Amino acid sequence: MIFVDTGPFVAKYDVSDVRHADALRGFGRIAAEGNRWATSSFVLCETLTLLARFAGGAFAAQAGRLVASSSLTVIEPESSDR
């Protein structure tokens, strides 16, 4: 399982990000190799907040729907992790 942090998510959905092409290749490679991927609810909140700030709420909502429909495993941190 591969943990994905905020940077790669933002780069994947923001075509103006200098790492956009790298992120697309990386996510494609994860899928092609049959790897599973995971992130935390904290990372998702941070990602969608950044996307909303830079590209608008509608764009962030669409990205959120795409992420939610994927094979992503969302890890809910324990209260001690906060």
C-alpha angles and dihedrals in degrees: 000000000000120000113219120205129200099273097064092044093052091045091051095055101032108074090192092060111109089227095049096110091045091051093050091050091047095050090044091052092050090054095042092052091050093242121155120230133208142183138172129258086244091059092048092051092048092047095050092045091053093046090049092050095050103030106020137261096279091054092048091049091052091049089049091053091050092050092046092052093052130087091262118142111218114209115208109212119229117245088254089059092063 
